[in-house]
């Protein structure tokens, strides 16, 4: 006897007793699958939704595409599938979050989001030719008293032909633009970070011990600085926790 059938009977009894009842969605059969779980970068993955015809959200675990196809709400009840393109080699976890018709995530009896998580589900191997970026150097320019900062990648980031950028501005905001301009909403000191990658591999620069950006309350000094990083190993990239890298 299905959960939904039991809920329907419960609501029928409630109706006879003139008690309000809300028919909850049956989430027990919700699942997803990929047509293929491994390939060479760039690798396109088609995800099929199984046993669920309501709104959902897929997190592909690929922060390089955070602002494009990652974490996209999907309400197409006809095709119930998405295609995602992994640009950078790595091992990725996919998470499916179920939503109600009110636009809010569904939760279990303990208040936890109802999710289907497949750890290390997708493996993307490097391309056989070319070279990966060896560092992720960048400059930033901030005008006097301004909370708006311009960012620009330099060096091998520009000339090695990376296909993806991931900027972490240090205030909880991100960008995949190659040359982003970001406006900080609050005064403070921030350590921006940049990761770059292509079909062969990736590199990351962490500014925790390098130059920082100070956003003044009113007026501040003009500043222009850059962090010239040396080559970053795969083990250091793993520790940065921006994305998983296997190579």
C-alpha distance (Angstrom), angle and dihedral (degrees) to the residues before:
residue distance angle dihedral
X1 . . .
X2 3.79 . .
X3 3.78 124.9 .
X4 3.79 90.7 -121.9
X5 3.83 91.4 53.1
X6 3.79 90.7 52.1
X7 3.80 90.6 48.7
X8 3.80 90.5 49.8
X9 3.83 91.8 52.3
X10 3.81 89.4 47.6
X11 3.80 90.8 52.6
X12 3.82 91.1 47.6
X13 3.79 90.5 54.4
X14 3.80 89.9 45.8
X15 3.80 90.3 51.8
X16 3.80 91.5 53.9
X17 3.81 88.6 51.3
X18 3.84 90.2 47.0
X19 3.82 91.0 -118.2
X20 3.85 118.3 142.5
X21 3.78 114.8 -112.8
X22 3.83 133.3 -174.8
X23 3.80 116.2 -153.7
X24 3.79 106.0 -134.3
X25 3.78 122.1 -146.9
X26 3.79 117.2 -103.2
X27 3.81 105.1 -119.6
X28 3.81 97.8 170.5
X29 3.82 94.4 96.1
X30 3.81 97.9 42.5
X31 3.78 113.7 124.4
X32 3.80 143.4 134.4
X33 3.78 137.6 -144.6
X34 3.80 138.0 -167.4
X35 3.79 122.6 -131.0
X36 3.81 86.7 -137.1
X37 3.81 129.0 8.2
X38 3.81 101.4 -164.1
X39 3.76 138.6 43.3
X40 3.79 147.1 126.1
X41 3.80 122.1 -71.5
X42 2.95 125.1 -65.8
X43 3.80 86.8 46.5
X44 3.81 124.7 174.5
X45 3.80 116.6 -154.1
X46 3.80 124.1 -164.1
X47 3.81 112.5 -151.7
X48 3.80 118.8 -159.3
X49 3.80 119.4 -160.3
X50 3.81 114.1 -136.5
X51 3.80 129.6 -164.2
X52 3.80 95.5 -0.6
X53 3.80 131.3 89.2
X54 3.78 101.0 173.1
X55 3.82 133.0 90.0
X56 3.79 116.0 -61.9
X57 3.77 142.2 168.5
X58 3.80 128.0 -136.1
X59 3.78 123.0 -154.9
X60 3.78 107.6 -167.2
X61 3.80 94.3 -167.5
X62 3.79 90.4 -123.2
X63 3.79 109.6 120.7
X64 3.79 92.3 -175.3
X65 3.79 86.6 75.2
X66 3.79 96.5 37.4
X67 3.78 95.2 126.0
X68 3.80 98.3 40.7
X69 3.78 119.3 42.3
X70 3.80 101.3 -10.3
X71 3.79 119.6 103.0
X72 3.79 91.6 6.4
X73 3.80 118.0 165.5
X74 3.77 109.4 -127.4
X75 3.82 123.6 -162.9
X76 3.82 100.3 162.0
X77 3.80 102.4 129.7
X78 3.80 93.7 -179.8
X79 3.79 104.8 59.4
X80 3.82 98.3 16.1
X81 3.78 92.9 -166.9
X82 3.78 140.8 105.5
X83 3.78 134.6 -161.2
X84 3.78 119.7 -143.8
X85 3.79 128.1 -173.0
X86 3.81 118.4 -144.6
X87 3.79 108.6 -155.9
X88 3.81 99.8 178.9
X89 3.84 129.1 56.2
X90 3.78 114.6 -107.9
X91 3.78 147.8 103.0
X92 3.78 113.5 -85.4
X93 3.80 137.2 -164.1
X94 3.82 118.3 -146.0
X95 3.81 121.2 -151.0
X96 3.79 125.0 -167.4
X97 3.82 116.1 -161.0
X98 3.80 119.0 -165.3
X99 3.80 120.3 -136.7
X100 3.78 134.4 -163.5
X101 3.78 125.7 -129.8
X102 3.83 87.9 -98.5
X103 3.80 89.6 68.0
X104 3.80 94.6 -110.8
X105 3.83 126.4 117.3
X106 3.80 115.0 -98.2
X107 3.80 114.9 -116.6
X108 3.79 135.1 -159.4
X109 3.80 128.4 -126.2
X110 3.82 90.1 -77.8
X111 3.79 94.0 51.7
X112 3.81 94.9 -106.1
X113 3.79 120.9 139.0
X114 3.79 113.8 -100.8
X115 3.79 104.5 -118.7
X116 3.78 139.7 162.0
X117 3.80 108.6 -145.0
X118 3.80 124.8 -171.6
X119 3.79 109.9 -170.5
X120 3.81 118.3 -144.4
X121 3.78 88.5 -6.3
X122 3.81 99.4 151.4
X123 3.81 125.2 48.6
X124 3.79 119.0 -167.4
X125 3.79 117.1 -172.0
X126 3.83 125.5 -156.1
X127 3.78 122.0 -94.8
X128 3.79 114.9 -99.9
X129 3.81 95.6 -122.2
X130 3.79 136.8 44.2
X131 3.79 130.6 36.3
X132 3.78 134.7 -85.7
X133 3.83 123.6 -121.3
X134 3.80 110.3 -91.2
X135 3.79 97.1 -156.5
X136 3.78 142.4 3.1
X137 3.79 106.8 -131.2
X138 3.78 121.1 171.6
X139 3.79 144.7 167.4
X140 3.76 129.0 -137.3
X141 3.79 129.5 -162.8
X142 3.79 125.9 -160.9
X143 3.80 123.0 -175.9
X144 3.80 122.7 -138.4
X145 3.79 112.2 -67.2
X146 3.78 92.4 -8.9
X147 3.79 129.0 137.8
X148 3.80 90.4 -160.4
X149 3.80 116.7 93.6
X150 3.80 129.0 -171.4
X151 3.80 118.4 -144.8
X152 3.79 127.9 -160.8
X153 3.83 129.8 177.8
X154 3.81 115.5 -135.9
X155 3.80 141.1 -176.5
X156 3.78 120.5 17.8
X157 3.80 90.0 -2.0
X158 3.79 88.0 70.7
X159 3.79 100.6 35.4
X160 3.81 102.5 40.6
X161 3.78 91.8 61.3
X162 3.81 105.1 -120.6
X163 3.79 115.4 -167.7
X164 3.79 98.7 -154.7
X165 3.81 139.4 42.1
X166 3.78 130.0 -167.1
X167 3.81 117.8 -170.2
X168 3.80 121.3 -172.7
X169 3.82 107.3 -168.5
X170 3.80 93.5 -165.2
X171 3.81 95.7 -116.6
X172 3.79 98.7 83.0
X173 3.81 94.0 -87.1
X174 3.80 126.8 112.9
X175 3.78 141.5 -171.9
X176 3.79 139.0 -164.8
X177 3.81 93.6 -163.1
X178 3.79 117.5 119.3
X179 3.81 92.6 -136.6
X180 3.81 106.9 24.2
X181 3.78 128.7 -178.5
X182 3.79 113.7 -154.2
X183 3.79 131.5 -170.0
X184 3.80 115.9 -154.2
X185 3.79 113.5 -142.1
X186 3.81 97.3 -156.8
X187 3.79 134.6 45.1
X188 3.79 114.9 -110.6
X189 3.78 145.1 91.8
X190 3.80 119.5 -67.5
X191 3.80 135.9 -172.8
X192 3.81 109.0 -149.7
X193 3.79 120.1 -156.4
X194 3.79 134.2 -158.6
X195 3.79 132.5 -161.2
X196 3.80 124.1 -176.2
X197 3.76 132.2 -174.0
X198 3.78 145.8 168.5
X199 3.77 137.4 -172.8
X200 3.80 91.8 -71.4
X201 3.80 101.1 47.6
X202 3.77 146.9 -58.8
X203 3.79 145.9 -105.0
X204 3.77 134.7 -158.0
X205 3.79 136.9 -158.9
X206 3.80 121.3 -157.2
X207 3.80 117.2 -160.3
X208 3.80 96.2 -164.4
X209 3.81 90.9 117.1
X210 3.80 97.4 25.4
X211 3.80 134.6 71.6
X212 3.78 116.7 -33.4
X213 3.79 132.4 -157.2
X214 3.78 118.3 -120.5
X215 3.78 118.4 -158.1
X216 3.83 109.8 -159.4
X217 3.78 127.7 -144.6
X218 3.80 91.2 -127.3
X219 3.82 118.3 -20.7
X220 3.78 129.4 12.3
X221 3.77 141.2 167.0
X222 3.78 121.6 -81.3
X223 3.78 110.7 -109.9
X224 3.77 137.6 -174.7
X225 3.77 120.1 177.2
X226 3.77 143.3 148.0
X227 3.76 138.1 -156.9
X228 3.79 113.7 -134.3
X229 3.76 103.5 -157.3
X230 3.75 125.2 -164.9
X231 3.78 123.0 -134.5
X232 3.79 112.2 -55.5
X233 3.79 119.7 -143.3
X234 3.79 124.3 -134.5
X235 3.81 90.5 -111.5
X236 3.81 91.0 57.0
X237 3.78 90.2 49.3
X238 3.78 90.3 53.8
X239 3.80 90.5 53.5
X240 3.79 91.2 53.8
X241 3.83 89.2 66.9
X242 3.81 93.0 -150.7
X243 3.76 91.3 119.4
X244 3.79 139.2 -20.6
X245 3.78 116.8 -97.3
X246 3.77 124.1 -166.5
X247 3.74 118.0 -173.9
